Amino acid sequence: MISKAVERRTWNTPVREKWNEVIRCCLKGVDNHNEMYFQTLDEWHLTKAEELRKYVIELKAKIIEDESDAASSWQR
């Protein structure tokens, strides 16, 4: 049985820190759009949820790229 007190990720980087809240809000927006779709069957909500998902995926890729660039410059 998994404990309800699951430890959340405790590590962070200077690059990620400024984006954590943005990602959290976008994912909450996805949840809200999905909920509204199921309530209204308005496909506009599915489209917006997908746009937010794509944005988060692109943002996470950019964060990883920026972290790699930052790590390279720190090693010089």
N, CA, C, O and CB atoms as a CASP TS submission, in Angstrom:
PFRMAT TS
TARGET T0000
AUTHOR 0000-0000-0000
METHOD Language model
MODEL 1
PARENT N/A
ATOM      1  N   MET     1       0.840  -1.187   0.000  1.00  0.00           N
ATOM      2  CA  MET     1       0.000   0.000   0.000  1.00  0.00           C
ATOM      3  C   MET     1       0.881   1.246   0.000  1.00  0.00           C
ATOM      4  O   MET     1       1.856   1.316   0.748  1.00  0.00           O
ATOM      5  CB  MET     1      -0.954   0.001   1.220  1.00  0.00           C
ATOM      6  N   ILE     2       0.548   2.220  -0.826  1.00  0.00           N
ATOM      7  CA  ILE     2       1.327   3.454  -0.924  1.00  0.00           C
ATOM      8  C   ILE     2       0.837   4.426   0.146  1.00  0.00           C
ATOM      9  O   ILE     2      -0.363   4.632   0.326  1.00  0.00           O
ATOM     10  CB  ILE     2       1.210   4.087  -2.351  1.00  0.00           C
ATOM     11  N   SER     3       1.794   5.010   0.842  1.00  0.00           N
ATOM     12  CA  SER     3       1.453   5.989   1.869  1.00  0.00           C
ATOM     13  C   SER     3       0.820   7.220   1.236  1.00  0.00           C
ATOM     14  O   SER     3       1.207   7.639   0.145  1.00  0.00           O
ATOM     15  CB  SER     3       2.701   6.384   2.678  1.00  0.00           C
ATOM     16  N   LYS     4      -0.161   7.795   1.934  1.00  0.00           N
ATOM     17  CA  LYS     4      -0.789   9.017   1.428  1.00  0.00           C
ATOM     18  C   LYS     4       0.160  10.197   1.504  1.00  0.00           C
ATOM     19  O   LYS     4      -0.024  11.185   0.792  1.00  0.00           O
ATOM     20  CB  LYS     4      -2.061   9.325   2.208  1.00  0.00           C
ATOM     21  N   ALA     5       1.158  10.111   2.344  1.00  0.00           N
ATOM     22  CA  ALA     5       2.127  11.196   2.493  1.00  0.00           C
ATOM     23  C   ALA     5       3.292  10.956   1.536  1.00  0.00           C
ATOM     24  O   ALA     5       4.431  10.771   1.966  1.00  0.00           O
ATOM     25  CB  ALA     5       2.631  11.301   3.968  1.00  0.00           C
ATOM     26  N   VAL     6       3.001  10.960   0.246  1.00  0.00           N
ATOM     27  CA  VAL     6       4.030  10.747  -0.769  1.00  0.00           C
ATOM     28  C   VAL     6       4.917  11.980  -0.812  1.00  0.00           C
ATOM     29  O   VAL     6       4.436  13.110  -0.897  1.00  0.00           O
ATOM     30  CB  VAL     6       3.401  10.458  -2.171  1.00  0.00           C
ATOM     31  N   GLU     7       6.217  11.741  -0.754  1.00  0.00           N
ATOM     32  CA  GLU     7       7.160  12.856  -0.785  1.00  0.00           C
ATOM     33  C   GLU     7       7.159  13.481  -2.162  1.00  0.00           C
ATOM     34  O   GLU     7       7.261  12.786  -3.173  1.00  0.00           O
ATOM     35  CB  GLU     7       8.581  12.394  -0.401  1.00  0.00           C
ATOM     36  N   ARG     8       7.045  14.782  -2.194  1.00  0.00           N
ATOM     37  CA  ARG     8       7.115  15.516  -3.447  1.00  0.00           C
ATOM     38  C   ARG     8       8.580  15.770  -3.783  1.00  0.00           C
ATOM     39  O   ARG     8       9.454  15.696  -2.920  1.00  0.00           O
ATOM     40  CB  ARG     8       6.322  16.851  -3.361  1.00  0.00           C
ATOM     41  N   ARG     9       8.823  16.067  -5.036  1.00  0.00           N
ATOM     42  CA  ARG     9      10.179  16.380  -5.478  1.00  0.00           C
ATOM     43  C   ARG     9      10.679  17.572  -4.677  1.00  0.00           C
ATOM     44  O   ARG     9       9.996  18.591  -4.573  1.00  0.00           O
ATOM     45  CB  ARG     9      10.226  16.675  -7.011  1.00  0.00           C
ATOM     46  N   THR    10      11.855  17.441  -4.122  1.00  0.00           N
ATOM     47  CA  THR    10      12.383  18.508  -3.286  1.00  0.00           C
ATOM     48  C   THR    10      13.538  19.249  -3.950  1.00  0.00           C
ATOM     49  O   THR    10      14.027  20.232  -3.393  1.00  0.00           O
ATOM     50  CB  THR    10      12.833  17.947  -1.962  1.00  0.00           C
ATOM     51  N   TRP    11      13.981  18.819  -5.100  1.00  0.00           N
ATOM     52  CA  TRP    11      15.094  19.497  -5.755  1.00  0.00           C
ATOM     53  C   TRP    11      14.562  20.552  -6.707  1.00  0.00           C
ATOM     54  O   TRP    11      13.439  20.479  -7.204  1.00  0.00           O
ATOM     55  CB  TRP    11      15.986  18.492  -6.508  1.00  0.00           C
ATOM     56  N   ASN    12      15.385  21.498  -6.928  1.00  0.00           N
ATOM     57  CA  ASN    12      15.030  22.601  -7.805  1.00  0.00           C
ATOM     58  C   ASN    12      16.314  23.169  -8.383  1.00  0.00           C
ATOM     59  O   ASN    12      17.397  22.936  -7.846  1.00  0.00           O
ATOM     60  CB  ASN    12      14.215  23.695  -7.048  1.00  0.00           C
ATOM     61  N   THR    13      16.199  23.900  -9.457  1.00  0.00           N
ATOM     62  CA  THR    13      17.353  24.581 -10.024  1.00  0.00           C
ATOM     63  C   THR    13      16.965  26.041 -10.241  1.00  0.00           C
ATOM     64  O   THR    13      15.778  26.360 -10.311  1.00  0.00           O
ATOM     65  CB  THR    13      17.823  23.904 -11.364  1.00  0.00           C
ATOM     66  N   PRO    14      17.943  26.921 -10.346  1.00  0.00           N
ATOM     67  CA  PRO    14      17.615  28.326 -10.622  1.00  0.00           C
ATOM     68  C   PRO    14      16.818  28.498 -11.919  1.00  0.00           C
ATOM     69  O   PRO    14      15.972  29.387 -12.014  1.00  0.00           O
ATOM     70  CB  PRO    14      18.892  29.150 -10.697  1.00  0.00           C
ATOM     71  N   VAL    15      17.085  27.659 -12.907  1.00  0.00           N
ATOM     72  CA  VAL    15      16.368  27.748 -14.179  1.00  0.00           C
ATOM     73  C   VAL    15      14.907  27.317 -13.992  1.00  0.00           C
ATOM     74  O   VAL    15      13.997  27.966 -14.507  1.00  0.00           O
ATOM     75  CB  VAL    15      17.060  26.871 -15.259  1.00  0.00           C
ATOM     76  N   ARG    16      14.688  26.229 -13.259  1.00  0.00           N
ATOM     77  CA  ARG    16      13.326  25.706 -13.080  1.00  0.00           C
ATOM     78  C   ARG    16      12.479  26.556 -12.157  1.00  0.00           C
ATOM     79  O   ARG    16      11.267  26.667 -12.339  1.00  0.00           O
ATOM     80  CB  ARG    16      13.380  24.305 -12.545  1.00  0.00           C
ATOM     81  N   GLU    17      13.112  27.151 -11.174  1.00  0.00           N
ATOM     82  CA  GLU    17      12.372  27.808 -10.103  1.00  0.00           C
ATOM     83  C   GLU    17      11.346  28.822 -10.621  1.00  0.00           C
ATOM     84  O   GLU    17      10.206  28.852 -10.155  1.00  0.00           O
ATOM     85  CB  GLU    17      13.337  28.497  -9.171  1.00  0.00           C
ATOM     86  N   LYS    18      11.751  29.636 -11.569  1.00  0.00           N
ATOM     87  CA  LYS    18      10.841  30.682 -12.064  1.00  0.00           C
ATOM     88  C   LYS    18       9.701  30.128 -12.904  1.00  0.00           C
ATOM     89  O   LYS    18       8.730  30.840 -13.160  1.00  0.00           O
ATOM     90  CB  LYS    18      11.612  31.691 -12.880  1.00  0.00           C
ATOM     91  N   TRP    19       9.792  28.877 -13.339  1.00  0.00           N
ATOM     92  CA  TRP    19       8.773  28.299 -14.210  1.00  0.00           C
ATOM     93  C   TRP    19       7.833  27.337 -13.499  1.00  0.00           C
ATOM     94  O   TRP    19       6.811  26.954 -14.068  1.00  0.00           O
ATOM     95  CB  TRP    19       9.430  27.592 -15.343  1.00  0.00           C
ATOM     96  N   ASN    20       8.147  26.937 -12.276  1.00  0.00           N
ATOM     97  CA  ASN    20       7.329  25.942 -11.577  1.00  0.00           C
ATOM     98  C   ASN    20       5.869  26.365 -11.449  1.00  0.00           C
ATOM     99  O   ASN    20       4.974  25.563 -11.713  1.00  0.00           O
ATOM    100  CB  ASN    20       7.901  25.682 -10.202  1.00  0.00           C
ATOM    101  N   GLU    21       5.619  27.586 -11.055  1.00  0.00           N
ATOM    102  CA  GLU    21       4.253  28.057 -10.863  1.00  0.00           C
ATOM    103  C   GLU    21       3.518  28.169 -12.202  1.00  0.00           C
ATOM    104  O   GLU    21       2.321  27.894 -12.279  1.00  0.00           O
ATOM    105  CB  GLU    21       4.254  29.412 -10.143  1.00  0.00           C
ATOM    106  N   VAL    22       4.227  28.567 -13.245  1.00  0.00           N
ATOM    107  CA  VAL    22       3.621  28.661 -14.578  1.00  0.00           C
ATOM    108  C   VAL    22       3.144  27.276 -15.031  1.00  0.00           C
ATOM    109  O   VAL    22       2.029  27.127 -15.532  1.00  0.00           O
ATOM    110  CB  VAL    22       4.635  29.252 -15.605  1.00  0.00           C
ATOM    111  N   ILE    23       3.996  26.278 -14.850  1.00  0.00           N
ATOM    112  CA  ILE    23       3.638  24.915 -15.245  1.00  0.00           C
ATOM    113  C   ILE    23       2.460  24.423 -14.417  1.00  0.00           C
ATOM    114  O   ILE    23       1.535  23.813 -14.955  1.00  0.00           O
ATOM    115  CB  ILE    23       4.842  23.963 -15.083  1.00  0.00           C
ATOM    116  N   ARG    24       2.486  24.682 -13.118  1.00  0.00           N
ATOM    117  CA  ARG    24       1.388  24.256 -12.250  1.00  0.00           C
ATOM    118  C   ARG    24       0.064  24.879 -12.706  1.00  0.00           C
ATOM    119  O   ARG    24      -0.956  24.193 -12.778  1.00  0.00           O
ATOM    120  CB  ARG    24       1.683  24.640 -10.782  1.00  0.00           C
ATOM    121  N   CYS    25       0.084  26.166 -13.009  1.00  0.00           N
ATOM    122  CA  CYS    25      -1.135  26.850 -13.449  1.00  0.00           C
ATOM    123  C   CYS    25      -1.626  26.314 -14.796  1.00  0.00           C
ATOM    124  O   CYS    25      -2.830  26.150 -14.995  1.00  0.00           O
ATOM    125  CB  CYS    25      -0.887  28.360 -13.548  1.00  0.00           C
ATOM    126  N   CYS    26      -0.716  26.045 -15.706  1.00  0.00           N
ATOM    127  CA  CYS    26      -1.113  25.497 -17.006  1.00  0.00           C
ATOM    128  C   CYS    26      -1.766  24.124 -16.842  1.00  0.00           C
ATOM    129  O   CYS    26      -2.782  23.837 -17.476  1.00  0.00           O
ATOM    130  CB  CYS    26       0.108  25.395 -17.943  1.00  0.00           C
ATOM    131  N   LEU    27      -1.185  23.283 -15.997  1.00  0.00           N
ATOM    132  CA  LEU    27      -1.767  21.958 -15.786  1.00  0.00           C
ATOM    133  C   LEU    27      -3.127  22.049 -15.101  1.00  0.00           C
ATOM    134  O   LEU    27      -4.017  21.248 -15.384  1.00  0.00           O
ATOM    135  CB  LEU    27      -0.822  21.092 -14.955  1.00  0.00           C
ATOM    136  N   LYS    28      -3.292  23.005 -14.217  1.00  0.00           N
ATOM    137  CA  LYS    28      -4.602  23.251 -13.612  1.00  0.00           C
ATOM    138  C   LYS    28      -5.591  23.707 -14.687  1.00  0.00           C
ATOM    139  O   LYS    28      -6.760  23.322 -14.663  1.00  0.00           O
ATOM    140  CB  LYS    28      -4.497  24.313 -12.481  1.00  0.00           C
ATOM    141  N   GLY    29      -5.120  24.527 -15.627  1.00  0.00           N
ATOM    142  CA  GLY    29      -5.956  24.952 -16.744  1.00  0.00           C
ATOM    143  C   GLY    29      -6.392  23.776 -17.601  1.00  0.00           C
ATOM    144  O   GLY    29      -7.541  23.724 -18.041  1.00  0.00           O
ATOM    145  N   VAL    30      -5.486  22.830 -17.843  1.00  0.00           N
ATOM    146  CA  VAL    30      -5.841  21.618 -18.586  1.00  0.00           C
ATOM    147  C   VAL    30      -6.963  20.885 -17.857  1.00  0.00           C
ATOM    148  O   VAL    30      -7.957  20.487 -18.465  1.00  0.00           O
ATOM    149  CB  VAL    30      -4.604  20.689 -18.762  1.00  0.00           C
ATOM    150  N   ASP    31      -6.791  20.711 -16.545  1.00  0.00           N
ATOM    151  CA  ASP    31      -7.830  20.037 -15.746  1.00  0.00           C
ATOM    152  C   ASP    31      -9.164  20.769 -15.852  1.00  0.00           C
ATOM    153  O   ASP    31     -10.208  20.141 -16.028  1.00  0.00           O
ATOM    154  CB  ASP    31      -7.400  19.943 -14.268  1.00  0.00           C
ATOM    155  N   ASN    32      -9.129  22.094 -15.746  1.00  0.00           N
ATOM    156  CA  ASN    32     -10.361  22.885 -15.817  1.00  0.00           C
ATOM    157  C   ASN    32     -11.037  22.741 -17.177  1.00  0.00           C
ATOM    158  O   ASN    32     -12.254  22.579 -17.254  1.00  0.00           O
ATOM    159  CB  ASN    32     -10.063  24.360 -15.537  1.00  0.00           C
ATOM    160  N   HIS    33     -10.245  22.799 -18.253  1.00  0.00           N
ATOM    161  CA  HIS    33     -10.821  22.649 -19.590  1.00  0.00           C
ATOM    162  C   HIS    33     -11.413  21.256 -19.781  1.00  0.00           C
ATOM    163  O   HIS    33     -12.480  21.114 -20.379  1.00  0.00           O
ATOM    164  CB  HIS    33      -9.760  22.921 -20.661  1.00  0.00           C
ATOM    165  N   ASN    34     -10.733  20.233 -19.281  1.00  0.00           N
ATOM    166  CA  ASN    34     -11.285  18.872 -19.385  1.00  0.00           C
ATOM    167  C   ASN    34     -12.601  18.762 -18.621  1.00  0.00           C
ATOM    168  O   ASN    34     -13.570  18.186 -19.116  1.00  0.00           O
ATOM    169  CB  ASN    34     -10.274  17.832 -18.849  1.00  0.00           C
ATOM    170  N   GLU    35     -12.626  19.310 -17.433  1.00  0.00           N
ATOM    171  CA  GLU    35     -13.849  19.284 -16.629  1.00  0.00           C
ATOM    172  C   GLU    35     -14.994  20.006 -17.358  1.00  0.00           C
ATOM    173  O   GLU    35     -16.120  19.512 -17.407  1.00  0.00           O
ATOM    174  CB  GLU    35     -13.598  19.935 -15.246  1.00  0.00           C
ATOM    175  N   MET    36     -14.687  21.173 -17.918  1.00  0.00           N
ATOM    176  CA  MET    36     -15.714  21.935 -18.635  1.00  0.00           C
ATOM    177  C   MET    36     -16.187  21.186 -19.884  1.00  0.00           C
ATOM    178  O   MET    36     -17.366  21.246 -20.235  1.00  0.00           O
ATOM    179  CB  MET    36     -15.175  23.322 -19.026  1.00  0.00           C
ATOM    180  N   TYR    37     -15.274  20.485 -20.553  1.00  0.00           N
ATOM    181  CA  TYR    37     -15.678  19.699 -21.717  1.00  0.00           C
ATOM    182  C   TYR    37     -16.701  18.640 -21.317  1.00  0.00           C
ATOM    183  O   TYR    37     -17.726  18.470 -21.976  1.00  0.00           O
ATOM    184  CB  TYR    37     -14.452  19.037 -22.376  1.00  0.00           C
ATOM    185  N   PHE    38     -16.407  17.925 -20.219  1.00  0.00           N
ATOM    186  CA  PHE    38     -17.325  16.866 -19.798  1.00  0.00           C
ATOM    187  C   PHE    38     -18.670  17.422 -19.334  1.00  0.00           C
ATOM    188  O   PHE    38     -19.689  16.734 -19.411  1.00  0.00           O
ATOM    189  CB  PHE    38     -16.697  16.047 -18.682  1.00  0.00           C
ATOM    190  N   GLN    39     -18.673  18.648 -18.861  1.00  0.00           N
ATOM    191  CA  GLN    39     -19.931  19.269 -18.437  1.00  0.00           C
ATOM    192  C   GLN    39     -20.740  19.814 -19.617  1.00  0.00           C
ATOM    193  O   GLN    39     -21.970  19.760 -19.613  1.00  0.00           O
ATOM    194  CB  GLN    39     -19.647  20.392 -17.451  1.00  0.00           C
ATOM    195  N   THR    40     -20.033  20.343 -20.634  1.00  0.00           N
ATOM    196  CA  THR    40     -20.719  21.051 -21.717  1.00  0.00           C
ATOM    197  C   THR    40     -20.629  20.366 -23.077  1.00  0.00           C
ATOM    198  O   THR    40     -21.418  20.661 -23.975  1.00  0.00           O
ATOM    199  CB  THR    40     -20.164  22.424 -21.834  1.00  0.00           C
ATOM    200  N   LEU    41     -19.671  19.453 -23.232  1.00  0.00           N
ATOM    201  CA  LEU    41     -19.360  18.819 -24.520  1.00  0.00           C
ATOM    202  C   LEU    41     -18.938  19.832 -25.583  1.00  0.00           C
ATOM    203  O   LEU    41     -19.040  19.563 -26.780  1.00  0.00           O
ATOM    204  CB  LEU    41     -20.565  18.036 -25.017  1.00  0.00           C
ATOM    205  N   ASP    42     -18.469  20.987 -25.144  1.00  0.00           N
ATOM    206  CA  ASP    42     -17.958  22.025 -26.042  1.00  0.00           C
ATOM    207  C   ASP    42     -16.512  21.680 -26.384  1.00  0.00           C
ATOM    208  O   ASP    42     -15.633  21.743 -25.524  1.00  0.00           O
ATOM    209  CB  ASP    42     -18.062  23.456 -25.390  1.00  0.00           C
ATOM    210  N   GLU    43     -16.269  21.317 -27.636  1.00  0.00           N
ATOM    211  CA  GLU    43     -14.939  20.861 -28.044  1.00  0.00           C
ATOM    212  C   GLU    43     -13.876  21.951 -27.979  1.00  0.00           C
ATOM    213  O   GLU    43     -12.683  21.650 -28.024  1.00  0.00           O
ATOM    214  CB  GLU    43     -15.000  20.316 -29.437  1.00  0.00           C
ATOM    215  N   TRP    44     -14.283  23.194 -27.876  1.00  0.00           N
ATOM    216  CA  TRP    44     -13.339  24.293 -27.696  1.00  0.00           C
ATOM    217  C   TRP    44     -12.450  24.020 -26.481  1.00  0.00           C
ATOM    218  O   TRP    44     -11.255  24.317 -26.497  1.00  0.00           O
ATOM    219  CB  TRP    44     -14.092  25.641 -27.530  1.00  0.00           C
ATOM    220  N   HIS    45     -13.045  23.452 -25.428  1.00  0.00           N
ATOM    221  CA  HIS    45     -12.283  23.158 -24.215  1.00  0.00           C
ATOM    222  C   HIS    45     -11.221  22.082 -24.467  1.00  0.00           C
ATOM    223  O   HIS    45     -10.128  22.151 -23.904  1.00  0.00           O
ATOM    224  CB  HIS    45     -13.229  22.712 -23.095  1.00  0.00           C
ATOM    225  N   LEU    46     -11.528  21.105 -25.292  1.00  0.00           N
ATOM    226  CA  LEU    46     -10.520  20.091 -25.633  1.00  0.00           C
ATOM    227  C   LEU    46      -9.359  20.717 -26.394  1.00  0.00           C
ATOM    228  O   LEU    46      -8.197  20.387 -26.154  1.00  0.00           O
ATOM    229  CB  LEU    46     -11.150  18.960 -26.468  1.00  0.00           C
ATOM    230  N   THR    47      -9.680  21.620 -27.311  1.00  0.00           N
ATOM    231  CA  THR    47      -8.642  22.300 -28.094  1.00  0.00           C
ATOM    232  C   THR    47      -7.729  23.111 -27.187  1.00  0.00           C
ATOM    233  O   THR    47      -6.507  23.056 -27.324  1.00  0.00           O
ATOM    234  CB  THR    47      -9.275  23.211 -29.157  1.00  0.00           C
ATOM    235  N   LYS    48      -8.314  23.861 -26.267  1.00  0.00           N
ATOM    236  CA  LYS    48      -7.513  24.693 -25.364  1.00  0.00           C
ATOM    237  C   LYS    48      -6.685  23.841 -24.417  1.00  0.00           C
ATOM    238  O   LYS    48      -5.545  24.192 -24.113  1.00  0.00           O
ATOM    239  CB  LYS    48      -8.412  25.633 -24.564  1.00  0.00           C
ATOM    240  N   ALA    49      -7.234  22.732 -23.944  1.00  0.00           N
ATOM    241  CA  ALA    49      -6.476  21.825 -23.076  1.00  0.00           C
ATOM    242  C   ALA    49      -5.258  21.289 -23.828  1.00  0.00           C
ATOM    243  O   ALA    49      -4.164  21.215 -23.269  1.00  0.00           O
ATOM    244  CB  ALA    49      -7.372  20.651 -22.583  1.00  0.00           C
ATOM    245  N   GLU    50      -5.446  20.921 -25.084  1.00  0.00           N
ATOM    246  CA  GLU    50      -4.333  20.404 -25.885  1.00  0.00           C
ATOM    247  C   GLU    50      -3.276  21.484 -26.128  1.00  0.00           C
ATOM    248  O   GLU    50      -2.079  21.200 -26.087  1.00  0.00           O
ATOM    249  CB  GLU    50      -4.849  19.860 -27.227  1.00  0.00           C
ATOM    250  N   GLU    51      -3.712  22.720 -26.380  1.00  0.00           N
ATOM    251  CA  GLU    51      -2.755  23.812 -26.568  1.00  0.00           C
ATOM    252  C   GLU    51      -1.919  24.025 -25.307  1.00  0.00           C
ATOM    253  O   GLU    51      -0.711  24.246 -25.388  1.00  0.00           O
ATOM    254  CB  GLU    51      -3.490  25.112 -26.942  1.00  0.00           C
ATOM    255  N   LEU    52      -2.557  23.958 -24.156  1.00  0.00           N
ATOM    256  CA  LEU    52      -1.813  24.116 -22.905  1.00  0.00           C
ATOM    257  C   LEU    52      -0.835  22.970 -22.697  1.00  0.00           C
ATOM    258  O   LEU    52       0.299  23.190 -22.271  1.00  0.00           O
ATOM    259  CB  LEU    52      -2.774  24.204 -21.718  1.00  0.00           C
ATOM    260  N   ARG    53      -1.267  21.742 -22.996  1.00  0.00           N
ATOM    261  CA  ARG    53      -0.355  20.582 -22.873  1.00  0.00           C
ATOM    262  C   ARG    53       0.869  20.765 -23.762  1.00  0.00           C
ATOM    263  O   ARG    53       1.996  20.539 -23.323  1.00  0.00           O
ATOM    264  CB  ARG    53      -1.088  19.263 -23.246  1.00  0.00           C
ATOM    265  N   LYS    54       0.651  21.173 -25.008  1.00  0.00           N
ATOM    266  CA  LYS    54       1.770  21.378 -25.938  1.00  0.00           C
ATOM    267  C   LYS    54       2.711  22.458 -25.419  1.00  0.00           C
ATOM    268  O   LYS    54       3.931  22.325 -25.503  1.00  0.00           O
ATOM    269  CB  LYS    54       1.250  21.758 -27.338  1.00  0.00           C
ATOM    270  N   TYR    55       2.131  23.531 -24.882  1.00  0.00           N
ATOM    271  CA  TYR    55       2.958  24.608 -24.331  1.00  0.00           C
ATOM    272  C   TYR    55       3.831  24.089 -23.191  1.00  0.00           C
ATOM    273  O   TYR    55       5.022  24.395 -23.129  1.00  0.00           O
ATOM    274  CB  TYR    55       2.073  25.769 -23.835  1.00  0.00           C
ATOM    275  N   VAL    56       3.243  23.306 -22.293  1.00  0.00           N
ATOM    276  CA  VAL    56       4.010  22.779 -21.157  1.00  0.00           C
ATOM    277  C   VAL    56       5.123  21.856 -21.649  1.00  0.00           C
ATOM    278  O   VAL    56       6.237  21.897 -21.128  1.00  0.00           O
ATOM    279  CB  VAL    56       3.081  22.023 -20.176  1.00  0.00           C
ATOM    280  N   ILE    57       4.832  21.040 -22.629  1.00  0.00           N
ATOM    281  CA  ILE    57       5.860  20.140 -23.188  1.00  0.00           C
ATOM    282  C   ILE    57       7.006  20.961 -23.784  1.00  0.00           C
ATOM    283  O   ILE    57       8.176  20.660 -23.543  1.00  0.00           O
ATOM    284  CB  ILE    57       5.244  19.200 -24.275  1.00  0.00           C
ATOM    285  N   GLU    58       6.674  21.995 -24.560  1.00  0.00           N
ATOM    286  CA  GLU    58       7.709  22.850 -25.148  1.00  0.00           C
ATOM    287  C   GLU    58       8.493  23.596 -24.074  1.00  0.00           C
ATOM    288  O   GLU    58       9.714  23.724 -24.171  1.00  0.00           O
ATOM    289  CB  GLU    58       7.083  23.847 -26.122  1.00  0.00           C
ATOM    290  N   LEU    59       7.803  24.083 -23.062  1.00  0.00           N
ATOM    291  CA  LEU    59       8.463  24.809 -21.983  1.00  0.00           C
ATOM    292  C   LEU    59       9.423  23.903 -21.224  1.00  0.00           C
ATOM    293  O   LEU    59      10.542  24.310 -20.911  1.00  0.00           O
ATOM    294  CB  LEU    59       7.428  25.399 -21.026  1.00  0.00           C
ATOM    295  N   LYS    60       8.999  22.684 -20.927  1.00  0.00           N
ATOM    296  CA  LYS    60       9.873  21.751 -20.219  1.00  0.00           C
ATOM    297  C   LYS    60      11.113  21.414 -21.049  1.00  0.00           C
ATOM    298  O   LYS    60      12.210  21.292 -20.505  1.00  0.00           O
ATOM    299  CB  LYS    60       9.109  20.467 -19.870  1.00  0.00           C
ATOM    300  N   ALA    61      10.942  21.266 -22.353  1.00  0.00           N
ATOM    301  CA  ALA    61      12.095  21.004 -23.229  1.00  0.00           C
ATOM    302  C   ALA    61      13.063  22.186 -23.196  1.00  0.00           C
ATOM    303  O   ALA    61      14.279  22.000 -23.151  1.00  0.00           O
ATOM    304  CB  ALA    61      11.628  20.732 -24.687  1.00  0.00           C
ATOM    305  N   LYS    62      12.518  23.398 -23.217  1.00  0.00           N
ATOM    306  CA  LYS    62      13.362  24.604 -23.154  1.00  0.00           C
ATOM    307  C   LYS    62      14.080  24.699 -21.815  1.00  0.00           C
ATOM    308  O   LYS    62      15.249  25.079 -21.764  1.00  0.00           O
ATOM    309  CB  LYS    62      12.515  25.871 -23.385  1.00  0.00           C
ATOM    310  N   ILE    63      13.396  24.359 -20.743  1.00  0.00           N
ATOM    311  CA  ILE    63      14.023  24.377 -19.418  1.00  0.00           C
ATOM    312  C   ILE    63      15.204  23.413 -19.384  1.00  0.00           C
ATOM    313  O   ILE    63      16.279  23.757 -18.894  1.00  0.00           O
ATOM    314  CB  ILE    63      12.996  24.010 -18.318  1.00  0.00           C
ATOM    315  N   ILE    64      15.002  22.215 -19.903  1.00  0.00           N
ATOM    316  CA  ILE    64      16.089  21.222 -19.933  1.00  0.00           C
ATOM    317  C   ILE    64      17.255  21.737 -20.765  1.00  0.00           C
ATOM    318  O   ILE    64      18.413  21.582 -20.378  1.00  0.00           O
ATOM    319  CB  ILE    64      15.585  19.873 -20.500  1.00  0.00           C
ATOM    320  N   GLU    65      16.954  22.348 -21.904  1.00  0.00           N
ATOM    321  CA  GLU    65      17.996  22.932 -22.761  1.00  0.00           C
ATOM    322  C   GLU    65      18.751  24.035 -22.013  1.00  0.00           C
ATOM    323  O   GLU    65      19.981  24.077 -22.033  1.00  0.00           O
ATOM    324  CB  GLU    65      17.374  23.499 -24.065  1.00  0.00           C
ATOM    325  N   ASP    66      18.010  24.920 -21.359  1.00  0.00           N
ATOM    326  CA  ASP    66      18.642  26.015 -20.619  1.00  0.00           C
ATOM    327  C   ASP    66      19.479  25.506 -19.452  1.00  0.00           C
ATOM    328  O   ASP    66      20.530  26.068 -19.147  1.00  0.00           O
ATOM    329  CB  ASP    66      17.584  26.982 -20.107  1.00  0.00           C
ATOM    330  N   GLU    67      19.016  24.447 -18.801  1.00  0.00           N
ATOM    331  CA  GLU    67      19.798  23.855 -17.701  1.00  0.00           C
ATOM    332  C   GLU    67      21.105  23.276 -18.227  1.00  0.00           C
ATOM    333  O   GLU    67      22.153  23.400 -17.592  1.00  0.00           O
ATOM    334  CB  GLU    67      18.983  22.755 -16.979  1.00  0.00           C
ATOM    335  N   SER    68      21.031  22.646 -19.387  1.00  0.00           N
ATOM    336  CA  SER    68      22.233  22.079 -19.991  1.00  0.00           C
ATOM    337  C   SER    68      23.221  23.185 -20.351  1.00  0.00           C
ATOM    338  O   SER    68      24.421  23.063 -20.105  1.00  0.00           O
ATOM    339  CB  SER    68      21.872  21.254 -21.240  1.00  0.00           C
ATOM    340  N   ASP    69      22.703  24.268 -20.938  1.00  0.00           N
ATOM    341  CA  ASP    69      23.550  25.409 -21.289  1.00  0.00           C
ATOM    342  C   ASP    69      24.178  26.028 -20.033  1.00  0.00           C
ATOM    343  O   ASP    69      25.358  26.377 -20.028  1.00  0.00           O
ATOM    344  CB  ASP    69      22.731  26.471 -22.056  1.00  0.00           C
ATOM    345  N   ALA    70      23.383  26.156 -18.983  1.00  0.00           N
ATOM    346  CA  ALA    70      23.882  26.729 -17.740  1.00  0.00           C
ATOM    347  C   ALA    70      24.949  25.840 -17.123  1.00  0.00           C
ATOM    348  O   ALA    70      25.959  26.336 -16.625  1.00  0.00           O
ATOM    349  CB  ALA    70      22.740  26.941 -16.753  1.00  0.00           C
ATOM    350  N   ALA    71      24.735  24.542 -17.153  1.00  0.00           N
ATOM    351  CA  ALA    71      25.714  23.602 -16.592  1.00  0.00           C
ATOM    352  C   ALA    71      27.019  23.682 -17.366  1.00  0.00           C
ATOM    353  O   ALA    71      28.100  23.631 -16.780  1.00  0.00           O
ATOM    354  CB  ALA    71      25.167  22.157 -16.616  1.00  0.00           C
ATOM    355  N   SER    72      26.916  23.808 -18.691  1.00  0.00           N
ATOM    356  CA  SER    72      28.126  23.929 -19.515  1.00  0.00           C
ATOM    357  C   SER    72      28.905  25.187 -19.183  1.00  0.00           C
ATOM    358  O   SER    72      30.133  25.153 -19.109  1.00  0.00           O
ATOM    359  CB  SER    72      27.764  23.926 -20.992  1.00  0.00           C
ATOM    360  N   SER    73      28.211  26.291 -18.984  1.00  0.00           N
ATOM    361  CA  SER    73      28.905  27.533 -18.684  1.00  0.00           C
ATOM    362  C   SER    73      29.503  27.525 -17.277  1.00  0.00           C
ATOM    363  O   SER    73      30.517  28.177 -17.026  1.00  0.00           O
ATOM    364  CB  SER    73      27.956  28.705 -18.838  1.00  0.00           C
ATOM    365  N   TRP    74      28.868  26.781 -16.355  1.00  0.00           N
ATOM    366  CA  TRP    74      29.413  26.700 -14.989  1.00  0.00           C
ATOM    367  C   TRP    74      30.685  25.863 -14.967  1.00  0.00           C
ATOM    368  O   TRP    74      31.542  26.067 -14.107  1.00  0.00           O
ATOM    369  CB  TRP    74      28.370  26.100 -14.019  1.00  0.00           C
ATOM    370  N   GLN    75      30.822  24.918 -15.904  1.00  0.00           N
ATOM    371  CA  GLN    75      31.967  24.028 -15.919  1.00  0.00           C
ATOM    372  C   GLN    75      33.184  24.659 -16.583  1.00  0.00           C
ATOM    373  O   GLN    75      34.276  24.093 -16.520  1.00  0.00           O
ATOM    374  CB  GLN    75      31.608  22.749 -16.622  1.00  0.00           C
ATOM    375  N   ARG    76      33.026  25.794 -17.205  1.00  0.00           N
ATOM    376  CA  ARG    76      34.150  26.454 -17.901  1.00  0.00           C
ATOM    377  C   ARG    76      35.052  27.146 -16.938  1.00  0.00           C
ATOM    378  O   ARG    76      36.044  27.750 -17.346  1.00  0.00           O
ATOM    379  CB  ARG    76      33.648  27.452 -18.924  1.00  0.00           C
TER
END
